[in-house]
Amino acid sequence: MLNLAQDTDGFIHMSRHLPRKMSIAITFIDGSRSEFSGARLNELYDQALAAYRLGNNLDAKGFDRSPVKIHRRDGVGLVPVSPDMAR
């Protein structure tokens, strides 16, 4: 099991997809703790990435969604989470 902590802005640091069946425990800033599956966090990561791409018009500028070489500057590293998102 992987343990992550939410930062003061409500995000966790996540720069890539996690294994779908992995269990991830997130400790929130209020002290509560929830368990997420890797599949659920991957969904949240994809939503954050889509919002980032939309906000920066990356699709309109012609950037590929999945280029051969991944450049970290074209992605997200912070994913917003809350206890009710665990499903």
MMTF fields as JSON, N, C-alpha, C and O atoms, coordinates in Angstrom:
{
  "mmtfVersion": "1.0.0",
  "mmtfProducer": "UNKNOWN",
  "numBonds": 347,
  "numAtoms": 348,
  "numGroups": 87,
  "numChains": 1,
  "numModels": 1,
  "chainsPerModel": [1],
  "groupsPerChain": [87],
  "chainIdList": ["A"],
  "bondAtomList": [4, 2, 8, 6, 12, 10, 16, 14, 20, 18, 24, 22, 28, 26, 32, 30, 36, 34, 40, 38, 44, 42, 48, 46, 52, 50, 56, 54, 60, 58, 64, 62, 68, 66, 72, 70, 76, 74, 80, 78, 84, 82, 88, 86, 92, 90, 96, 94, 100, 98, 104, 102, 108, 106, 112, 110, 116, 114, 120, 118, 124, 122, 128, 126, 132, 130, 136, 134, 140, 138, 144, 142, 148, 146, 152, 150, 156, 154, 160, 158, 164, 162, 168, 166, 172, 170, 176, 174, 180, 178, 184, 182, 188, 186, 192, 190, 196, 194, 200, 198, 204, 202, 208, 206, 212, 210, 216, 214, 220, 218, 224, 222, 228, 226, 232, 230, 236, 234, 240, 238, 244, 242, 248, 246, 252, 250, 256, 254, 260, 258, 264, 262, 268, 266, 272, 270, 276, 274, 280, 278, 284, 282, 288, 286, 292, 290, 296, 294, 300, 298, 304, 302, 308, 306, 312, 310, 316, 314, 320, 318, 324, 322, 328, 326, 332, 330, 336, 334, 340, 338, 344, 342],
  "bondOrderList": [1, 1, 1, 1, 1, 1, 1, 1, 1, 1, 1, 1, 1, 1, 1, 1, 1, 1, 1, 1, 1, 1, 1, 1, 1, 1, 1, 1, 1, 1, 1, 1, 1, 1, 1, 1, 1, 1, 1, 1, 1, 1, 1, 1, 1, 1, 1, 1, 1, 1, 1, 1, 1, 1, 1, 1, 1, 1, 1, 1, 1, 1, 1, 1, 1, 1, 1, 1, 1, 1, 1, 1, 1, 1, 1, 1, 1, 1, 1, 1, 1, 1, 1, 1, 1, 1],
  "groupList": [{"groupName": "MET", "atomNameList": ["N", "CA", "C", "O"], "elementList": ["N", "C", "C", "O"], "formalChargeList": [0, 0, 0, 0], "bondAtomList": [1, 0, 2, 1, 3, 2], "bondOrderList": [1, 1, 2], "singleLetterCode": "M", "chemCompType": "L-PEPTIDE LINKING"}, {"groupName": "LEU", "atomNameList": ["N", "CA", "C", "O"], "elementList": ["N", "C", "C", "O"], "formalChargeList": [0, 0, 0, 0], "bondAtomList": [1, 0, 2, 1, 3, 2], "bondOrderList": [1, 1, 2], "singleLetterCode": "L", "chemCompType": "L-PEPTIDE LINKING"}, {"groupName": "ASN", "atomNameList": ["N", "CA", "C", "O"], "elementList": ["N", "C", "C", "O"], "formalChargeList": [0, 0, 0, 0], "bondAtomList": [1, 0, 2, 1, 3, 2], "bondOrderList": [1, 1, 2], "singleLetterCode": "N", "chemCompType": "L-PEPTIDE LINKING"}, {"groupName": "ALA", "atomNameList": ["N", "CA", "C", "O"], "elementList": ["N", "C", "C", "O"], "formalChargeList": [0, 0, 0, 0], "bondAtomList": [1, 0, 2, 1, 3, 2], "bondOrderList": [1, 1, 2], "singleLetterCode": "A", "chemCompType": "L-PEPTIDE LINKING"}, {"groupName": "GLN", "atomNameList": ["N", "CA", "C", "O"], "elementList": ["N", "C", "C", "O"], "formalChargeList": [0, 0, 0, 0], "bondAtomList": [1, 0, 2, 1, 3, 2], "bondOrderList": [1, 1, 2], "singleLetterCode": "Q", "chemCompType": "L-PEPTIDE LINKING"}, {"groupName": "ASP", "atomNameList": ["N", "CA", "C", "O"], "elementList": ["N", "C", "C", "O"], "formalChargeList": [0, 0, 0, 0], "bondAtomList": [1, 0, 2, 1, 3, 2], "bondOrderList": [1, 1, 2], "singleLetterCode": "D", "chemCompType": "L-PEPTIDE LINKING"}, {"groupName": "THR", "atomNameList": ["N", "CA", "C", "O"], "elementList": ["N", "C", "C", "O"], "formalChargeList": [0, 0, 0, 0], "bondAtomList": [1, 0, 2, 1, 3, 2], "bondOrderList": [1, 1, 2], "singleLetterCode": "T", "chemCompType": "L-PEPTIDE LINKING"}, {"groupName": "GLY", "atomNameList": ["N", "CA", "C", "O"], "elementList": ["N", "C", "C", "O"], "formalChargeList": [0, 0, 0, 0], "bondAtomList": [1, 0, 2, 1, 3, 2], "bondOrderList": [1, 1, 2], "singleLetterCode": "G", "chemCompType": "PEPTIDE LINKING"}, {"groupName": "PHE", "atomNameList": ["N", "CA", "C", "O"], "elementList": ["N", "C", "C", "O"], "formalChargeList": [0, 0, 0, 0], "bondAtomList": [1, 0, 2, 1, 3, 2], "bondOrderList": [1, 1, 2], "singleLetterCode": "F", "chemCompType": "L-PEPTIDE LINKING"}, {"groupName": "ILE", "atomNameList": ["N", "CA", "C", "O"], "elementList": ["N", "C", "C", "O"], "formalChargeList": [0, 0, 0, 0], "bondAtomList": [1, 0, 2, 1, 3, 2], "bondOrderList": [1, 1, 2], "singleLetterCode": "I", "chemCompType": "L-PEPTIDE LINKING"}, {"groupName": "HIS", "atomNameList": ["N", "CA", "C", "O"], "elementList": ["N", "C", "C", "O"], "formalChargeList": [0, 0, 0, 0], "bondAtomList": [1, 0, 2, 1, 3, 2], "bondOrderList": [1, 1, 2], "singleLetterCode": "H", "chemCompType": "L-PEPTIDE LINKING"}, {"groupName": "SER", "atomNameList": ["N", "CA", "C", "O"], "elementList": ["N", "C", "C", "O"], "formalChargeList": [0, 0, 0, 0], "bondAtomList": [1, 0, 2, 1, 3, 2], "bondOrderList": [1, 1, 2], "singleLetterCode": "S", "chemCompType": "L-PEPTIDE LINKING"}, {"groupName": "ARG", "atomNameList": ["N", "CA", "C", "O"], "elementList": ["N", "C", "C", "O"], "formalChargeList": [0, 0, 0, 0], "bondAtomList": [1, 0, 2, 1, 3, 2], "bondOrderList": [1, 1, 2], "singleLetterCode": "R", "chemCompType": "L-PEPTIDE LINKING"}, {"groupName": "PRO", "atomNameList": ["N", "CA", "C", "O"], "elementList": ["N", "C", "C", "O"], "formalChargeList": [0, 0, 0, 0], "bondAtomList": [1, 0, 2, 1, 3, 2], "bondOrderList": [1, 1, 2], "singleLetterCode": "P", "chemCompType": "L-PEPTIDE LINKING"}, {"groupName": "LYS", "atomNameList": ["N", "CA", "C", "O"], "elementList": ["N", "C", "C", "O"], "formalChargeList": [0, 0, 0, 0], "bondAtomList": [1, 0, 2, 1, 3, 2], "bondOrderList": [1, 1, 2], "singleLetterCode": "K", "chemCompType": "L-PEPTIDE LINKING"}, {"groupName": "GLU", "atomNameList": ["N", "CA", "C", "O"], "elementList": ["N", "C", "C", "O"], "formalChargeList": [0, 0, 0, 0], "bondAtomList": [1, 0, 2, 1, 3, 2], "bondOrderList": [1, 1, 2], "singleLetterCode": "E", "chemCompType": "L-PEPTIDE LINKING"}, {"groupName": "TYR", "atomNameList": ["N", "CA", "C", "O"], "elementList": ["N", "C", "C", "O"], "formalChargeList": [0, 0, 0, 0], "bondAtomList": [1, 0, 2, 1, 3, 2], "bondOrderList": [1, 1, 2], "singleLetterCode": "Y", "chemCompType": "L-PEPTIDE LINKING"}, {"groupName": "VAL", "atomNameList": ["N", "CA", "C", "O"], "elementList": ["N", "C", "C", "O"], "formalChargeList": [0, 0, 0, 0], "bondAtomList": [1, 0, 2, 1, 3, 2], "bondOrderList": [1, 1, 2], "singleLetterCode": "V", "chemCompType": "L-PEPTIDE LINKING"}],
  "groupTypeList": [0, 1, 2, 1, 3, 4, 5, 6, 5, 7, 8, 9, 10, 0, 11, 12, 10, 1, 13, 12, 14, 0, 11, 9, 3, 9, 6, 8, 9, 5, 7, 11, 12, 11, 15, 8, 11, 7, 3, 12, 1, 2, 15, 1, 16, 5, 4, 3, 1, 3, 3, 16, 12, 1, 7, 2, 2, 1, 5, 3, 14, 7, 8, 5, 12, 11, 13, 17, 14, 9, 10, 12, 12, 5, 7, 17, 7, 1, 17, 13, 17, 11, 13, 5, 0, 3, 12],
  "groupIdList": [1, 2, 3, 4, 5, 6, 7, 8, 9, 10, 11, 12, 13, 14, 15, 16, 17, 18, 19, 20, 21, 22, 23, 24, 25, 26, 27, 28, 29, 30, 31, 32, 33, 34, 35, 36, 37, 38, 39, 40, 41, 42, 43, 44, 45, 46, 47, 48, 49, 50, 51, 52, 53, 54, 55, 56, 57, 58, 59, 60, 61, 62, 63, 64, 65, 66, 67, 68, 69, 70, 71, 72, 73, 74, 75, 76, 77, 78, 79, 80, 81, 82, 83, 84, 85, 86, 87],
  "secStructList": [7, 3, 3, 3, 3, 7, 7, 6, 6, 1, 3, 3, 3, 7, 7, 1, 7, 7, 7, 6, 6, 7, 3, 3, 3, 3, 3, 7, 6, 6, 1, 7, 3, 3, 3, 3, 3, 2, 2, 2, 2, 2, 2, 2, 2, 2, 2, 2, 2, 2, 2, 2, 2, 2, 2, 6, 6, 6, 6, 6, 6, 6, 7, 7, 1, 1, 7, 1, 1, 7, 7, 4, 4, 4, 1, 7, 7, 3, 3, 3, 7, 7, 4, 4, 4, 7, 7],
  "xCoordList": [0.844, 0.0, 0.889, 1.892, 0.514, 1.22, 0.505, -0.724, 1.257, 0.677, 1.036, 2.212, 0.033, 0.236, -0.405, -1.319, 0.074, -0.487, -0.954, -0.269, -2.125, -2.669, -1.92, -1.658, -1.576, -0.916, -1.959, -3.16, -1.501, -2.409, -3.357, -4.363, -3.056, -3.933, -4.954, -5.769, -4.926, -5.899, -5.469, -6.312, -4.174, -3.661, -2.774, -2.253, -2.619, -1.567, -0.612, -1.009, 0.622, 1.613, 1.588, 1.799, 1.328, 1.207, 1.613, 0.935, 2.697, 3.187, 2.954, 3.342, 2.321, 2.107, 0.96, 0.488, 0.523, -0.497, 0.102, 1.287, -0.73, -0.345, -0.958, -1.904, -0.449, -1.086, -2.554, -2.884, -3.425, -4.871, -5.336, -6.254, -4.732, -5.195, -4.481, -4.751, -3.589, -2.848, -3.768, -4.667, -3.547, -4.287, -3.439, -2.254, -4.056, -3.355, -4.132, -5.323, -3.471, -4.094, -3.68, -2.495, -4.661, -4.377, -4.776, -5.906, -3.834, -4.106, -4.4, -3.575, -5.584, -6.02, -5.593, -5.227, -5.642, -5.147, -5.969, -5.48, -7.214, -8.031, -7.758, -8.381, -6.833, -6.465, -7.187, -6.795, -8.231, -8.948, -8.101, -7.134, -8.493, -7.722, -8.699, -9.663, -8.463, -9.304, -8.419, -7.265, -8.992, -8.262, -8.828, -10.04, -7.955, -8.306, -7.693, -6.675, -8.308, -7.684, -6.814, -7.013, -5.869, -5.043, -5.884, -5.618, -6.907, -7.788, -8.496, -8.608, -8.98, -9.693, -8.74, -9.099, -7.543, -6.589, -6.164, -5.914, -6.079, -5.765, -6.866, -6.575, -8.137, -9.251, -9.12, -9.293, -8.814, -8.661, -7.477, -7.546, -6.395, -5.229, -5.604, -5.234, -6.34, -6.756, -7.663, -7.566, -8.549, -9.412, -8.586, -8.841, -7.604, -6.74, -5.923, -5.731, -5.444, -4.678, -5.552, -5.108, -6.797, -7.712, -8.014, -8.062, -8.218, -8.475, -7.255, -7.395, -6.067, -4.831, -4.683, -4.361, -4.92, -4.789, -5.808, -5.487, -7.04, -8.076, -7.721, -7.864, -7.262, -6.911, -5.746, -5.652, -4.86, -3.687, -3.79, -2.823, -4.966, -5.214, -4.186, -3.817, -3.722, -2.697, -3.228, -2.5, -4.493, -5.065, -5.196, -4.895, -5.641, -5.813, -4.468, -4.401, -3.411, -2.08, -1.416, -0.312, -2.08, -1.559, -0.695, -0.056, -0.651, 0.131, -0.585, -1.799, 0.169, -0.403, -0.784, -0.145, -1.829, -2.237, -1.29, -1.081, -0.726, 0.201, 1.406, 1.507, 2.311, 3.486, 4.411, 4.32, 5.295, 6.24, 7.118, 7.319, 7.636, 8.43, 7.561, 7.0, 7.464, 6.635, 7.494, 8.534, 7.061, 7.752, 6.969, 5.804, 7.574, 6.889, 6.346, 5.392, 6.919, 6.427, 5.056, 4.376, 4.648, 3.345, 2.298, 1.235, 2.577, 1.657, 1.352, 1.691, 0.717, 0.378, 1.118, 1.467, 1.349, 1.972, 1.129, 1.415, 0.077, -0.792, -2.202, -2.737, -2.799, -4.149, -5.017, -4.689, -6.135, -7.009, -7.752, -8.273, -7.799, -8.507, -9.288, -8.951, -10.33, -11.086, -11.595, -11.677, -11.94, -12.366, -13.564, -13.666, -14.46, -15.65, -15.362, -16.261, -14.157, -13.8, -13.379, -13.167, -13.252, -12.729, -13.649, -13.166, -14.945, -15.961, -15.868, -16.643],
  "yCoordList": [-1.173, 0.0, 1.235, 1.296, 2.197, 3.464, 4.487, 4.562, 5.271, 6.314, 7.675, 7.97, 8.509, 9.861, 10.851, 10.499, 12.075, 13.125, 14.277, 14.676, 14.799, 15.946, 17.194, 17.351, 18.083, 19.324, 20.346, 20.086, 21.492, 22.497, 23.094, 23.698, 22.938, 23.454, 22.421, 22.721, 21.21, 20.183, 19.242, 18.59, 19.161, 18.331, 17.21, 17.282, 16.173, 15.185, 15.293, 15.716, 14.92, 14.952, 13.611, 12.559, 13.671, 12.453, 12.805, 13.599, 12.237, 12.604, 11.522, 11.684, 10.418, 9.318, 8.452, 8.605, 7.542, 6.578, 5.562, 5.237, 5.078, 4.043, 2.715, 2.72, 1.586, 0.305, 0.309, 0.757, -0.187, -0.105, -0.78, -0.283, -1.88, -2.634, -2.254, -2.841, -1.296, -0.874, -0.124, 0.596, -0.288, 0.467, 1.648, 1.5, 2.819, 4.033, 4.678, 4.956, 4.917, 5.594, 7.057, 7.372, 7.945, 9.379, 9.973, 9.802, 10.674, 11.388, 12.833, 13.505, 13.306, 14.65, 15.65, 15.266, 16.935, 17.963, 18.056, 18.57, 17.566, 17.588, 16.382, 16.241, 15.517, 14.354, 13.079, 11.995, 13.18, 11.979, 11.219, 11.744, 9.977, 9.119, 8.303, 7.757, 8.213, 7.416, 6.549, 6.877, 5.432, 4.512, 4.6, 4.523, 4.759, 4.861, 3.684, 3.138, 3.296, 2.303, 3.053, 4.244, 2.362, 2.972, 3.408, 4.446, 2.614, 2.956, 4.28, 5.102, 4.5, 5.745, 6.936, 7.981, 6.798, 7.908, 8.184, 9.336, 7.152, 7.362, 8.168, 9.022, 7.907, 8.698, 10.157, 11.058, 10.393, 11.766, 12.456, 13.646, 11.717, 12.262, 12.664, 13.743, 11.788, 12.084, 13.31, 14.106, 13.472, 14.653, 15.919, 16.944, 15.851, 17.006, 17.347, 18.521, 16.328, 16.551, 17.181, 18.088, 16.708, 17.279, 18.74, 19.573, 19.06, 20.449, 21.324, 22.466, 20.796, 21.525, 21.796, 22.912, 20.769, 20.917, 21.915, 22.718, 21.87, 22.794, 24.222, 25.145, 24.401, 25.731, 26.357, 27.582, 25.545, 26.055, 25.903, 26.158, 25.486, 25.328, 24.434, 24.688, 23.402, 22.535, 21.75, 21.53, 21.321, 20.602, 21.533, 21.14, 22.764, 23.727, 24.107, 24.448, 24.049, 24.392, 23.223, 23.367, 22.067, 20.933, 19.966, 19.103, 20.075, 19.127, 17.786, 17.728, 16.712, 15.369, 15.021, 15.468, 14.221, 13.772, 12.72, 12.66, 11.908, 10.876, 10.792, 9.859, 11.748, 11.726, 10.563, 9.986, 10.234, 9.144, 9.446, 8.582, 10.651, 11.065, 11.984, 12.965, 11.653, 12.459, 13.55, 13.271, 14.78, 15.924, 16.356, 16.736, 16.306, 16.631, 18.057, 18.334, 18.96, 20.334, 20.456, 21.469, 19.438, 19.456, 18.671, 18.36, 18.348, 17.542, 18.184, 19.341, 17.425, 17.898, 17.057, 15.906, 17.624, 16.905, 16.951, 16.257, 17.775, 17.936, 17.505, 17.911, 16.685, 16.179, 16.559, 16.206, 17.282, 17.636, 16.406, 15.617, 16.244, 15.113, 15.572, 16.574, 14.829, 15.028, 13.66, 12.745, 13.499, 12.183, 11.6, 10.38, 12.427, 11.912, 11.408, 10.864, 11.568, 11.114, 9.652, 9.112, 9.0, 7.629, 6.617, 5.615, 6.847, 5.939, 4.592, 3.704],
  "zCoordList": [0.0, 0.0, 0.0, 0.711, -0.792, -0.899, -0.026, -0.042, 0.731, 1.575, 1.012, 0.8, 0.768, 0.267, 1.232, 1.978, 1.213, 2.058, 1.177, 0.235, 1.499, 0.782, 1.247, 2.439, 0.312, 0.709, 1.163, 1.094, 1.621, 2.182, 1.153, 1.523, -0.129, -1.185, -1.653, -2.526, -1.092, -1.443, -2.553, -3.168, -2.82, -3.91, -3.373, -2.26, -4.197, -3.972, -5.152, -6.238, -4.948, -6.024, -6.741, -6.137, -8.031, -8.834, -10.257, -10.909, -10.747, -12.076, -13.125, -14.282, -12.725, -13.671, -13.171, -12.044, -14.032, -13.623, -12.658, -12.725, -11.774, -10.824, -11.27, -12.057, -10.793, -11.126, -10.7, -9.602, -11.562, -11.345, -10.055, -9.402, -9.685, -8.518, -7.229, -6.181, -7.285, -6.105, -5.144, -5.577, -3.857, -2.841, -2.401, -2.102, -2.366, -1.978, -0.843, -0.983, 0.272, 1.406, 1.358, 1.254, 1.434, 1.413, 2.754, 3.212, 3.378, 4.612, 4.241, 3.622, 4.625, 4.272, 5.338, 6.449, 4.995, 5.906, 7.186, 8.192, 7.166, 8.385, 9.285, 10.337, 8.881, 9.672, 9.278, 9.712, 8.467, 8.037, 7.019, 6.467, 6.789, 5.895, 5.065, 5.602, 3.77, 2.872, 2.003, 1.725, 1.581, 0.719, -0.696, -0.892, -1.664, -3.071, -3.812, -3.388, -4.91, -5.789, -6.794, -7.031, -7.368, -8.401, -9.585, -10.191, -9.92, -11.04, -10.786, -11.695, -9.555, -9.235, -9.296, -9.838, -8.754, -8.822, -10.255, -10.61, -11.084, -12.497, -13.177, -14.014, -12.827, -13.368, -12.953, -13.774, -11.673, -11.184, -11.857, -12.164, -12.086, -12.779, -14.207, -14.671, -14.9, -16.275, -16.331, -17.265, -15.337, -15.283, -15.063, -15.695, -14.173, -13.924, -15.166, -15.482, -15.868, -17.092, -18.172, -18.876, -18.308, -19.302, -18.98, -19.885, -17.706, -17.312, -17.59, -18.029, -17.337, -17.606, -19.102, -19.509, -19.916, -21.372, -21.908, -22.784, -21.388, -21.822, -21.428, -22.229, -20.207, -19.719, -20.452, -20.528, -20.991, -21.702, -23.214, -23.932, -23.704, -25.142, -25.826, -26.972, -25.147, -25.734, -26.923, -27.891, -26.866, -28.008, -29.207, -30.333, -28.972, -30.058, -30.68, -31.862, -29.892, -30.392, -31.117, -31.643, -31.147, -31.894, -31.115, -31.718, -29.792, -29.005, -28.972, -28.778, -29.161, -29.108, -27.674, -26.722, -27.536, -26.2, -25.642, -24.431, -26.489, -26.01, -26.94, -27.737, -26.848, -27.715, -27.36, -26.276, -28.286, -28.069, -26.862, -26.009, -26.787, -25.636, -24.777, -25.264, -23.525, -22.624, -22.012, -21.416, -22.157, -21.574, -20.347, -20.462, -19.199, -17.954, -17.939, -17.211, -18.713, -18.707, -19.376, -19.211, -20.125, -20.779, -19.996, -20.534, -18.742, -17.952, -16.618, -16.371, -15.776, -14.442, -13.416, -13.678, -12.278, -11.18, -9.93, -8.954, -9.952, -8.795, -9.158, -10.19, -8.314, -8.553, -7.359, -6.227, -7.595, -6.47, -5.957, -6.746, -4.628, -4.02, -2.798, -2.169, -2.475, -1.241, -0.795, -1.613, 0.483, 0.974, 0.227, 0.104, -0.267, -0.949, -2.358, -2.999, -2.853, -4.197, -4.236, -5.321, -3.1, -3.051, -3.723, -4.249, -3.72, -4.284, -3.684, -4.038]
}
